[in-house]
């Protein structure tokens, strides 16, 4: 029997994929989540800066100072919601089943509505208490917020929900819509000679509510509201959110301390001068905040997948990037900050360069070990962040009064820098100890 030759089989060899070119890499980066997160925060900060600049240019210094204080008050309300609801939601959500995630989102929405009602009652009570002539300055701050704060804060809630899903593209475009409507409304007030604090806040709130309705109509089918789930989720949020309330409120108090101290010791004009320089520093801060918007969901998922070793490697990477990036930004602020301030706000304080230099160094101190705070929260160890912020605030508050009395506005910036250095060192010590226990 003659054996037939075996059939030959051609062996397929896959050709190596071509390396992506510069244009492909650039396009991938431009359409990535981080780029949209950066663009979102840039748009958000740009809108705040333009509105502030319009008020600075076309209203009195007293009106501008009042507007800045209203924004500080809104910061408190937003941070409270972030601490007890939005922040814990981002850290607790990974690992939940899809149906439970749906109910969790419904719980957050229901509690946000309740908080909007509580905001109205709280601000009404504060405004009534400030209605006496001796408290007229603070009545001008809180009375316009009674009917406007809920809409502005609810818009921030919808923005954070996009962040929780890492839907940065949608977050960006809805923020573009919000800012366009807000700037257009404030410019209309200027053209019709109606520009003041109360009308500005009404315009900002109306635009925020209009864009929030888009989120509500689109997302309504994706969540469910159950009373039992609301109770369970409130307890879950408070277990982690209690530390968030403490640490973030102390951090917020440290940022609030300067304008309120300046208003008490140097008057409303000093608040405006400090804010002009602070707004310039906020320009590069958009990159920092855009990364923060992604830290919570990314680090929570990393810790769930790989534990402390994987989380520590990610924190180390972010620490390096933030330190190098913030240092580069600080050099730019020190060199070009006064020119930028004059270009935007027209009138700047005579010692703007000194104030900006101190605030630039503070920017580096703030960013240097910031990812460690999110790493601690991902490990459900948020307590050390509270202790670090508390230590920094005590030092800042103790030094601010003396520094402001002697150095005026530069003293306020110097007090914040001292406090930030203390926070950085204490937080780093706690983080190193926690990671070493792995």
N, C-alpha and C positions, 0 to 999 in steps of 0.2 A: 504494500500500500504506500502510495506516495503522499507524503505530508504536504499539504498546501502551505505556502508561506503565510505567516501571521500578517494580518492587516495592520498596516502602520497607522498610528494615531498621531495626528499633528498636535504637538503640545503648545497650548496657547500661552503666550507670555504677555502679561499686561504691560503696556508701555507706561513709563512713569508719567504722572500728571505734570503738566507744565506748571512752573512756579508762578504764582499770581504776580502781576506787575504792580507798579506803583499806583496806577490809576485804580486798579481793582482793590488794592489795600485801602486806598483813600476813600473809595466809595463804600467799602465795607465798614470802615470806621465811622463815616458820616451818617450811615443809616443804622448804627448800632445803638444799644440801649444807653450806654454812657453818654454818647453824643446827644441823644434826645434829652437825657436828664440834664446835661449841661445847658442845652438850648432852652429847656423849660425854666431852669433857675435864672438864666440870663434874661429871659423875657419877664419873669416875675420881678426881678430886681430892677430891670429897666423901667417897668411900669411904675414901681414905687418911686424911683428916682425922678422920672419926668413929672409926676404929680407933685412931688415935693419941690421940684425946681419951679414949677408954675406958681405955686403958693409963695415961694421965696421971692420970686421976681415981681409978683403982682398983688401981694397983700403986705400988711405991716409985719414987722418983726414979732410983735405980740401974737398976731394970728398964726404966723408960721410956727412959733414956739408951742402954741396950743395944739396945732395939728400934729406936731411931733409927739406931744404927750398923749394924744388920742391913739396914735399908732403904738405907743408903748403899752397903753392899756389893752389894746387888741392883742398884743403879743402875749400878755398874761392869760387872756381867755383862750387863745389858740394853744398855748403850751399846756394849760390845764386839760383841754380835750385830748391833746397828744399824749399826755402822761397817763390818763386813766382809760383811754380807749384806743387811739390809733397806734401808739407804740406797742402796747401789749398784744394787740391784734396781729401786728407784723411778726412778732417773735413767737406767738403761740400757734399761729396758723399752720406752719409746716408740720406734716405728719398727720393732720386730720383727714378723715374721709371726706369725699366730695360733698355728700349730703350734709355733713356736719359743718363744713366750710360755708355752705349756703345759709344755714341757720345762723352761723356766727356772724356773717355779714348783715343779716337781718337784725340781729341783736344790736350790733354797733349802730345801725341806722336808727333804730327805735330810741336808743339811749341818746343819740345826737339830737333828735327832735326834742326830747325832754330837756336836755341841756340848753337848747335854744330858748325855751320858756323860762328856765332858771336865770339865764343871762339877762333877759328883759327885766325880771323882777329885781335882780341884784343891782343892775345899773340904775333902775328907777329909784331904788332906795338910796344909793350913793348920791345921785343927783339931788334928791330931796334933802339929804343931810347937808349938801354943799350949797344950798340955795340961799344961805345967809350972806350978807355983803362981805364979811370977812373971809369967806371961802369962795368968792366969785371966780377966782382963777380956775379952781378945780370944778366948779359948776360948768364952766365953759368947756371943760374936757369931757365930762361924763354925760351931760344932758344930750348932746348930739348922737351919742352912741346907743341910746335906749332903743331906738327903732332901726338902727342900721347894723349893729354888731352881729345879729343872728345870721343875716344873709352873707356877710363877709366870712364869718367863721364856717358856715355850712359849705361855702365854695372851697375853703381849705380842706374840709373833710372829704369832698369828692376828689380833690387832687391827691390826697394821701391814699385813697382807695385805689387809684391808678398805680401809685407807687407800690402798694402791697402786692399787686399782680405783676409788677415789672412791666406795665404797659406804658412805657415812657413816651412812645409816639403819640398816643391819645392824650396823655397828660400835657404834652407840649402844645398840641393844636388847640385844646380847650383853653389853655393858658393864653395863647395868642389871641383867641377870641375875647377873653376877659379883658386883657390889657388894652386891646384896640377900642373896645367899648368904653372902658374907664377913661382913657386918655381923651377920646373924642368927647365924652361927656364933660370932663373938666375944662377942656378947651372951649366948649360951647358956653360954659359958665363964664369964662373969661371974656369971651366976645360979647356976651349979653350983660356984662358988668354985675354978675351975681356970684362972683367967686368969693366964697368964705368957707370956714371950716364945716359948718352945718350942711350947706349945699354940696360940698365936695364929698362928704361921707354918704349923703343920699345917693349921689351918682355912683360911687364905688359899690354901694350895696345893691343898687338896682342891676348893675352889670353882672355882679357876682350871682345874684338870684337867677337871672336869665340863663347864664351858662350852666348853673347847677341843675336847672330843669332838664337840660339835655342829658346829663348823667342819670337823673332819676328816671326819665322815660325809657332810656335804653337799658338800664341795669335792673329795673324793677322786677322783670321776670326771673332774674338770676338769684334772688334771695327770698327767704321766707322768714316770717316773724312768728315766733312761738314764745309764750310767756315763760314756760319752763326753761327754754334755752336762754332767754334773757337773764333769768336769775343765775343759772349756771355760769354763763359767760361773764356776768358782772363779778362774780367771785373769782373766776379765773383771771380776769383783768386786774383786779385789786391785789392779787397775790404778787404779781410782778409790778403792777402800776404804782403800788404804794412807794416803792423805792424810786420809781420814775418821778413821782410827784415831788418827793423830797429833793432829789438831785437836780432835776430840771428847774424846780422853783428857786432853788438856791442859785443856780446858774443864771436864771432869768433875773433874780434880784440883783446879782452883780452887774448885769448890763443895764438894769433900770436905775441902779444907785447913782450913776454919774449924772444923767439928766435931771433927776429929782434933786440931787444935792446941789447941782449948779443953779437950778431954779430957786432954791431956798437961800443960797449964799451969794449968788451973783446975778440973779434975775433971768427973765425969759430970753433976753438977747443972747446970753451966754449959752443957753440951751441950743439956740439956733446956730451959733458959731461952732459948737461942738458937733452938731449934727451934720453941718456942711463937710467937715473933715471925715466924719464917720461914713458918710455916703460914698466918699471916694474909696475908702478901704473896702466898702461893700462890693465894689466892682469886681475885684479878683475873688472875693469871697463866694461869688456865685459858683465857681468851680468846686470849692470846698463843700458847699451846701449840696450841690448836685450829686457829689459822691456820697454824702451823708444820706441822701434820699434812697440810695441803694444799699447802704450798709446793713440795715436791719434785716431785710429779707434774705440777702446773700449770706450774711454771717450766720443767721439762724439755720439756714439750710446746710451750710458747710459744717456746722457743729453737729447737726443731726446725722449727717452722712459719715463724717470722719473723726468726730470727737475733738479733744483738745489739741492733738498734734496737727491736724489739718487746719483747725481754726488759728492756731498760733502762727503757722506758716503764712496764712492769708493776712493776719494782722501785721506781721513783720513786713510784708510786701507793701501794704497800704501805708504803714508808718514811713517807710523810706520815700515813697512817692510824694506823700504829703509834705514831708520836711523839705525836700528839694524844691517842689513846686511853690510852697509858701515862701521860701527864702528868695526865690527868683522874683516873686510878686512883690515882696517887701522892698527889694532894690528898686523896682519900678515905681512904687509908691513914693519912696524917699526922693527919687530924682524928678519925677514928673507929676507928683500929686498936686502941688500948688497950681500948676498950669491947668490941670484937668478940673480942679475945683473952681477956678476962675472962669473957665470955659462954660461950665454947667450952670453955676449959681451966680456968676457975674461979680457979686460982692463976697469977699472972703476975709476972714480975720487976718490982721497983720502978722500974727505968729503962726500962721497956718503950716509952715514948713516944720516947725518944731512939733506941733500937735500930730501932724501926719507921720513924722519919723517915729514917734513913740507908739502910735497906733499900728504902724507897720511891723515893729518888733513884737508887739502884742499879738498880731496876726500869726506870726511864726510860732509863738509860744502856745497859742490856742490850737494850732493844727498839728503840732509835733507828735503828740501821743493820742490824738483823738480816736483813732481806730481801736485803741485798747479799751475805751469806754464801751464801745459796741461789742467787743469781744467778751467783756465781763457780762454784759446783759445777755448775750447769746448763751453763756454758760449758766444763766439764771443766778448770777452773782452781781446784782446791780447795786448792792449796798456800798461797796468801796467807792463807786462813782459819787454817791451822795456824800461820803466822808471827805473825799478830795475837794468837791465843790464847796462844801461847807467851810473847810479850812481856808480855801482861797478867798471866799467871801468875807470871812472874819478879818483877814489881813487887809483886804481891799477897803472894807468899810472903816476900819480903824485908821487907815492912812489917808483916805480920801478927804476927810474933813480938814485935816491939817494942810494937805497939799493944795486943795482948792482955795482955802483961805490965803495961802501964800503965793500960789502960782496961777490961780484962776483956771482957765480951761486946760492948759498943759498939765496942771496938777491932777485933773480928773483922768486924763489919759495915762499918766504915770501910775496912778493908783490901780487902774485896771491891769496894767502890765505886771505889777507886783503880784496881784491876786492870781493872774494866769500862770505865772511861774510856779507859784505854790501848788496850784491844781495839777500842773504837769508833773511835778516831782512826786507828789503824794499818790496820784493815780498810777504812775509807772511802778512804784514800789508795790502797791497792792496787786497789780497785774502780774508782775514777775513772780510774786509769791503764789498766786493762784495757778499759774501755768506750771510752776515747778512741782505742784502736787499731782500732776498727771501721771 
